[in-house]
Amino acid sequence: AAAAALAAQTGERKVGRNDPCPCGSGKKYKQCHGRLQ
């Protein structure tokens, strides 16, 4: 699951800021891994 989040950050950005985070936390991307930038 963490690898999916890393893939979303590095190459393919198919996940929007309001979409569920690909890490599987169930949070929105902007509230989860989207904050790391």
mmCIF file of the N, C-alpha and C atoms, coordinates in Angstrom:
data_MODEL
# 
_entry.id   MODEL 
# 
loop_
_atom_site.group_PDB 
_atom_site.id 
_atom_site.type_symbol 
_atom_site.label_atom_id 
_atom_site.label_alt_id 
_atom_site.label_comp_id 
_atom_site.label_asym_id 
_atom_site.label_entity_id 
_atom_site.label_seq_id 
_atom_site.pdbx_PDB_ins_code 
_atom_site.Cartn_x 
_atom_site.Cartn_y 
_atom_site.Cartn_z 
_atom_site.occupancy 
_atom_site.B_iso_or_equiv 
_atom_site.pdbx_formal_charge 
_atom_site.auth_seq_id 
_atom_site.auth_comp_id 
_atom_site.auth_asym_id 
_atom_site.auth_atom_id 
_atom_site.pdbx_PDB_model_num 
ATOM 1   N N  . ALA A 1 1  ? 0.838   -1.208 0.000   1.00 0.00 ? 1  ALA A N  1 
ATOM 2   C CA . ALA A 1 1  ? 0.000   0.000  0.000   1.00 0.00 ? 1  ALA A CA 1 
ATOM 3   C C  . ALA A 1 1  ? 0.869   1.252  0.000   1.00 0.00 ? 1  ALA A C  1 
ATOM 4   N N  . ALA A 1 2  ? 1.946   1.237  0.770   1.00 0.00 ? 2  ALA A N  1 
ATOM 5   C CA . ALA A 1 2  ? 2.838   2.401  0.795   1.00 0.00 ? 2  ALA A CA 1 
ATOM 6   C C  . ALA A 1 2  ? 3.515   2.580  -0.558  1.00 0.00 ? 2  ALA A C  1 
ATOM 7   N N  . ALA A 1 3  ? 3.767   1.480  -1.244  1.00 0.00 ? 3  ALA A N  1 
ATOM 8   C CA . ALA A 1 3  ? 4.391   1.569  -2.563  1.00 0.00 ? 3  ALA A CA 1 
ATOM 9   C C  . ALA A 1 3  ? 3.465   2.274  -3.546  1.00 0.00 ? 3  ALA A C  1 
ATOM 10  N N  . ALA A 1 4  ? 2.169   2.057  -3.406  1.00 0.00 ? 4  ALA A N  1 
ATOM 11  C CA . ALA A 1 4  ? 1.206   2.731  -4.278  1.00 0.00 ? 4  ALA A CA 1 
ATOM 12  C C  . ALA A 1 4  ? 1.232   4.231  -4.027  1.00 0.00 ? 4  ALA A C  1 
ATOM 13  N N  . ALA A 1 5  ? 1.386   4.621  -2.777  1.00 0.00 ? 5  ALA A N  1 
ATOM 14  C CA . ALA A 1 5  ? 1.454   6.044  -2.450  1.00 0.00 ? 5  ALA A CA 1 
ATOM 15  C C  . ALA A 1 5  ? 2.728   6.657  -3.015  1.00 0.00 ? 5  ALA A C  1 
ATOM 16  N N  . LEU A 1 6  ? 3.824   5.924  -2.945  1.00 0.00 ? 6  LEU A N  1 
ATOM 17  C CA . LEU A 1 6  ? 5.077   6.425  -3.499  1.00 0.00 ? 6  LEU A CA 1 
ATOM 18  C C  . LEU A 1 6  ? 4.996   6.530  -5.011  1.00 0.00 ? 6  LEU A C  1 
ATOM 19  N N  . ALA A 1 7  ? 4.344   5.585  -5.646  1.00 0.00 ? 7  ALA A N  1 
ATOM 20  C CA . ALA A 1 7  ? 4.197   5.628  -7.099  1.00 0.00 ? 7  ALA A CA 1 
ATOM 21  C C  . ALA A 1 7  ? 3.362   6.836  -7.500  1.00 0.00 ? 7  ALA A C  1 
ATOM 22  N N  . ALA A 1 8  ? 2.374   7.165  -6.693  1.00 0.00 ? 8  ALA A N  1 
ATOM 23  C CA . ALA A 1 8  ? 1.521   8.312  -6.992  1.00 0.00 ? 8  ALA A CA 1 
ATOM 24  C C  . ALA A 1 8  ? 2.301   9.609  -6.852  1.00 0.00 ? 8  ALA A C  1 
ATOM 25  N N  . GLN A 1 9  ? 3.298   9.625  -5.963  1.00 0.00 ? 9  GLN A N  1 
ATOM 26  C CA . GLN A 1 9  ? 4.068   10.840 -5.743  1.00 0.00 ? 9  GLN A CA 1 
ATOM 27  C C  . GLN A 1 9  ? 5.155   11.017 -6.795  1.00 0.00 ? 9  GLN A C  1 
ATOM 28  N N  . THR A 1 10 ? 5.743   9.930  -7.245  1.00 0.00 ? 10 THR A N  1 
ATOM 29  C CA . THR A 1 10 ? 6.915   10.039 -8.101  1.00 0.00 ? 10 THR A CA 1 
ATOM 30  C C  . THR A 1 10 ? 6.553   10.165 -9.570  1.00 0.00 ? 10 THR A C  1 
ATOM 31  N N  . GLY A 1 11 ? 5.814   9.212  -10.111 1.00 0.00 ? 11 GLY A N  1 
ATOM 32  C CA . GLY A 1 11 ? 5.568   9.218  -11.541 1.00 0.00 ? 11 GLY A CA 1 
ATOM 33  C C  . GLY A 1 11 ? 4.135   9.556  -11.904 1.00 0.00 ? 11 GLY A C  1 
ATOM 34  N N  . GLU A 1 12 ? 3.282   8.563  -11.836 1.00 0.00 ? 12 GLU A N  1 
ATOM 35  C CA . GLU A 1 12 ? 1.932   8.744  -12.335 1.00 0.00 ? 12 GLU A CA 1 
ATOM 36  C C  . GLU A 1 12 ? 1.064   9.434  -11.302 1.00 0.00 ? 12 GLU A C  1 
ATOM 37  N N  . ARG A 1 13 ? 0.495   10.552 -11.691 1.00 0.00 ? 13 ARG A N  1 
ATOM 38  C CA . ARG A 1 13 ? -0.352  11.314 -10.775 1.00 0.00 ? 13 ARG A CA 1 
ATOM 39  C C  . ARG A 1 13 ? -1.785  11.208 -11.238 1.00 0.00 ? 13 ARG A C  1 
ATOM 40  N N  . LYS A 1 14 ? -2.376  10.045 -11.003 1.00 0.00 ? 14 LYS A N  1 
ATOM 41  C CA . LYS A 1 14 ? -3.768  9.861  -11.389 1.00 0.00 ? 14 LYS A CA 1 
ATOM 42  C C  . LYS A 1 14 ? -4.688  10.207 -10.229 1.00 0.00 ? 14 LYS A C  1 
ATOM 43  N N  . VAL A 1 15 ? -4.115  10.360 -9.052  1.00 0.00 ? 15 VAL A N  1 
ATOM 44  C CA . VAL A 1 15 ? -4.924  10.630 -7.872  1.00 0.00 ? 15 VAL A CA 1 
ATOM 45  C C  . VAL A 1 15 ? -5.026  12.134 -7.665  1.00 0.00 ? 15 VAL A C  1 
ATOM 46  N N  . GLY A 1 16 ? -6.249  12.630 -7.525  1.00 0.00 ? 16 GLY A N  1 
ATOM 47  C CA . GLY A 1 16 ? -6.450  14.051 -7.275  1.00 0.00 ? 16 GLY A CA 1 
ATOM 48  C C  . GLY A 1 16 ? -6.333  14.350 -5.791  1.00 0.00 ? 16 GLY A C  1 
ATOM 49  N N  . ARG A 1 17 ? -6.254  15.624 -5.449  1.00 0.00 ? 17 ARG A N  1 
ATOM 50  C CA . ARG A 1 17 ? -6.087  15.990 -4.044  1.00 0.00 ? 17 ARG A CA 1 
ATOM 51  C C  . ARG A 1 17 ? -7.305  15.624 -3.204  1.00 0.00 ? 17 ARG A C  1 
ATOM 52  N N  . ASN A 1 18 ? -8.462  15.540 -3.834  1.00 0.00 ? 18 ASN A N  1 
ATOM 53  C CA . ASN A 1 18 ? -9.673  15.187 -3.101  1.00 0.00 ? 18 ASN A CA 1 
ATOM 54  C C  . ASN A 1 18 ? -10.068 13.729 -3.279  1.00 0.00 ? 18 ASN A C  1 
ATOM 55  N N  . ASP A 1 19 ? -9.231  12.974 -3.978  1.00 0.00 ? 19 ASP A N  1 
ATOM 56  C CA . ASP A 1 19 ? -9.488  11.555 -4.148  1.00 0.00 ? 19 ASP A CA 1 
ATOM 57  C C  . ASP A 1 19 ? -8.919  10.787 -2.959  1.00 0.00 ? 19 ASP A C  1 
ATOM 58  N N  . PRO A 1 20 ? -9.414  9.587  -2.702  1.00 0.00 ? 20 PRO A N  1 
ATOM 59  C CA . PRO A 1 20 ? -8.850  8.791  -1.598  1.00 0.00 ? 20 PRO A CA 1 
ATOM 60  C C  . PRO A 1 20 ? -7.368  8.523  -1.814  1.00 0.00 ? 20 PRO A C  1 
ATOM 61  N N  . CYS A 1 21 ? -6.596  8.599  -0.756  1.00 0.00 ? 21 CYS A N  1 
ATOM 62  C CA . CYS A 1 21 ? -5.154  8.394  -0.859  1.00 0.00 ? 21 CYS A CA 1 
ATOM 63  C C  . CYS A 1 21 ? -4.848  6.951  -1.268  1.00 0.00 ? 21 CYS A C  1 
ATOM 64  N N  . PRO A 1 22 ? -3.919  6.756  -2.198  1.00 0.00 ? 22 PRO A N  1 
ATOM 65  C CA . PRO A 1 22 ? -3.583  5.398  -2.643  1.00 0.00 ? 22 PRO A CA 1 
ATOM 66  C C  . PRO A 1 22 ? -2.889  4.553  -1.576  1.00 0.00 ? 22 PRO A C  1 
ATOM 67  N N  . CYS A 1 23 ? -2.531  5.139  -0.443  1.00 0.00 ? 23 CYS A N  1 
ATOM 68  C CA . CYS A 1 23 ? -1.880  4.349  0.604   1.00 0.00 ? 23 CYS A CA 1 
ATOM 69  C C  . CYS A 1 23 ? -2.883  3.451  1.321   1.00 0.00 ? 23 CYS A C  1 
ATOM 70  N N  . GLY A 1 24 ? -4.180  3.709  1.122   1.00 0.00 ? 24 GLY A N  1 
ATOM 71  C CA . GLY A 1 24 ? -5.193  2.845  1.710   1.00 0.00 ? 24 GLY A CA 1 
ATOM 72  C C  . GLY A 1 24 ? -5.674  3.298  3.075   1.00 0.00 ? 24 GLY A C  1 
ATOM 73  N N  . SER A 1 25 ? -5.332  4.519  3.480   1.00 0.00 ? 25 SER A N  1 
ATOM 74  C CA . SER A 1 25 ? -5.744  5.003  4.796   1.00 0.00 ? 25 SER A CA 1 
ATOM 75  C C  . SER A 1 25 ? -7.223  5.353  4.826   1.00 0.00 ? 25 SER A C  1 
ATOM 76  N N  . GLY A 1 26 ? -7.798  5.609  3.662   1.00 0.00 ? 26 GLY A N  1 
ATOM 77  C CA . GLY A 1 26 ? -9.183  6.030  3.602   1.00 0.00 ? 26 GLY A CA 1 
ATOM 78  C C  . GLY A 1 26 ? -9.335  7.535  3.692   1.00 0.00 ? 26 GLY A C  1 
ATOM 79  N N  . LYS A 1 27 ? -8.228  8.227  3.952   1.00 0.00 ? 27 LYS A N  1 
ATOM 80  C CA . LYS A 1 27 ? -8.270  9.689  3.997   1.00 0.00 ? 27 LYS A CA 1 
ATOM 81  C C  . LYS A 1 27 ? -8.151  10.246 2.588   1.00 0.00 ? 27 LYS A C  1 
ATOM 82  N N  . LYS A 1 28 ? -8.546  11.511 2.436   1.00 0.00 ? 28 LYS A N  1 
ATOM 83  C CA . LYS A 1 28 ? -8.315  12.158 1.155   1.00 0.00 ? 28 LYS A CA 1 
ATOM 84  C C  . LYS A 1 28 ? -6.819  12.368 0.989   1.00 0.00 ? 28 LYS A C  1 
ATOM 85  N N  . TYR A 1 29 ? -6.381  12.352 -0.285  1.00 0.00 ? 29 TYR A N  1 
ATOM 86  C CA . TYR A 1 29 ? -4.954  12.460 -0.574  1.00 0.00 ? 29 TYR A CA 1 
ATOM 87  C C  . TYR A 1 29 ? -4.352  13.724 0.018   1.00 0.00 ? 29 TYR A C  1 
ATOM 88  N N  . LYS A 1 30 ? -5.094  14.833 -0.040  1.00 0.00 ? 30 LYS A N  1 
ATOM 89  C CA . LYS A 1 30 ? -4.545  16.102 0.460   1.00 0.00 ? 30 LYS A CA 1 
ATOM 90  C C  . LYS A 1 30 ? -4.398  16.102 1.979   1.00 0.00 ? 30 LYS A C  1 
ATOM 91  N N  . GLN A 1 31 ? -5.135  15.237 2.669   1.00 0.00 ? 31 GLN A N  1 
ATOM 92  C CA . GLN A 1 31 ? -5.043  15.156 4.122   1.00 0.00 ? 31 GLN A CA 1 
ATOM 93  C C  . GLN A 1 31 ? -4.061  14.073 4.565   1.00 0.00 ? 31 GLN A C  1 
ATOM 94  N N  . CYS A 1 32 ? -3.556  13.314 3.592   1.00 0.00 ? 32 CYS A N  1 
ATOM 95  C CA . CYS A 1 32 ? -2.687  12.186 3.924   1.00 0.00 ? 32 CYS A CA 1 
ATOM 96  C C  . CYS A 1 32 ? -1.314  12.401 3.280   1.00 0.00 ? 32 CYS A C  1 
ATOM 97  N N  . HIS A 1 33 ? -0.960  11.629 2.268   1.00 0.00 ? 33 HIS A N  1 
ATOM 98  C CA . HIS A 1 33 ? 0.353   11.753 1.648   1.00 0.00 ? 33 HIS A CA 1 
ATOM 99  C C  . HIS A 1 33 ? 0.489   13.002 0.791   1.00 0.00 ? 33 HIS A C  1 
ATOM 100 N N  . GLY A 1 34 ? -0.613  13.629 0.446   1.00 0.00 ? 34 GLY A N  1 
ATOM 101 C CA . GLY A 1 34 ? -0.541  14.846 -0.350  1.00 0.00 ? 34 GLY A CA 1 
ATOM 102 C C  . GLY A 1 34 ? 0.074   16.009 0.407   1.00 0.00 ? 34 GLY A C  1 
ATOM 103 N N  . ARG A 1 35 ? 0.165   15.879 1.739   1.00 0.00 ? 35 ARG A N  1 
ATOM 104 C CA . ARG A 1 35 ? 0.722   16.964 2.552   1.00 0.00 ? 35 ARG A CA 1 
ATOM 105 C C  . ARG A 1 35 ? 2.242   16.985 2.532   1.00 0.00 ? 35 ARG A C  1 
ATOM 106 N N  . LEU A 1 36 ? 2.872   15.928 2.023   1.00 0.00 ? 36 LEU A N  1 
ATOM 107 C CA . LEU A 1 36 ? 4.320   15.795 2.107   1.00 0.00 ? 36 LEU A CA 1 
ATOM 108 C C  . LEU A 1 36 ? 5.076   16.725 1.170   1.00 0.00 ? 36 LEU A C  1 
ATOM 109 N N  . GLN A 1 37 ? 4.369   17.423 0.317   1.00 0.00 ? 37 GLN A N  1 
ATOM 110 C CA . GLN A 1 37 ? 5.061   18.238 -0.677  1.00 0.00 ? 37 GLN A CA 1 
ATOM 111 C C  . GLN A 1 37 ? 5.198   19.676 -0.268  1.00 0.00 ? 37 GLN A C  1 
# 
